[in-house]
């Protein structure tokens, strides 16, 4: 079995923001209400909700961990420099970030994490450039799907400036830029 | 699929060159959602079609087991994908991947209940109404089960196939994974499934993490899975078997050796 990831072009359209997690406390749903029971289970797996009554908590926990590792791999393919910058901490960092956030597609999941880490000054230089290039190319409010920017845009990277004009991205190194690895 | 296609492989962009270099190849699978909504098929797939290699779109996000009706736009894309590569059939899973608007990000198991059978059957029929070709349904590997199953796995699958007329995509590695994790006999399941309905078979590798076998598609095929192919073919040889690899791609010789091992286990000619 495989699961694809949402991509900005070619794949299915990015999905709308997820609805709030399970509206029923565990155990409150009657048999015969498949939709509500499926929602409870998904909330337990991806939104930090309790495991529904009757399920094996250990096995559901293992499934939750496997899901997060798989998502981490999918996001790393969309954000290779973000993932590479965290090295062996990538999977654990992503898993902590994503444990209670249902996926909005790999592009947006990585984007949200990159912005968080940028705000905490935890991005490496190449990861800052990667984020700057995305920010210059796409308009992403964080609440709905990214849209291509129609107007030229300019974003600071790591000792670089990323300029997007007519959809093409140019990265200029600023004079005096030195340490690219910090 | 009509006639025997023998051994195939899941086409992925990362191994496109390797797949193109398999001289005896007669069929591949492509993740349906990776095919474009408009414009031509990827050039590498068009090249395979020009060699008369069959391409089967394999959906992973339709959520046929969802309690809600299947999304018409997703069904339309699967139908478009079938036409785009002139597919002999398409396939999808007996699973759900979202509830409401919340994505699980993976294939999740269904309760083996009559209510779930009805949900799957309704969605398969909605899908079949739009498809230009038959659909094969794949039972998944489940790390956990629902607490209140009414039907056995064989009853659950057979009931869905009987009510929809769909074909079976039997994942022999999932049969192995589920039997190992549930401590049941995989051969017993093979004896209870309608093997004459098998359109093709998936084969993949996996690994044990913490006492649970994970169907990873990123590890080697265990010897036990190859043995199960032998058990399956001794009962009813399927027309085709397909190796799925989804990451941690090994060197070409390792993949060739796995394809050869599947050919040996099933008695089909090697494609390498």
Interface residues (C-beta under 8 A of the other chain):
Chain A: X1 X2 X3 X4 X10 X11 X12 X15 X16 X17 X18 X19 X21 X31 X32 X34 X35 X37 X38 X39 X41 X42 X43 X45 X46 X47 X53 X54 X55 X56 X59 X60 X62 X63 X66 X67 X70 X71 X73 X74 X102 X103 X104
Chain B: X10 X31 X33 X34 X35 X36 X37 X58 X60 X61 X66 X67 X68 X74 X77 X93 X95 X96 X97 X98 X99 X100 X101 X102 X103 X104 X105 X106 X107 X108 X111 X113 X115 X116 X119 X138 X140 X141 X143 X144 X145 X146 X147 X148 X171 X174 X209 X210 X212 X214 X215 X217 X244 X246 X247
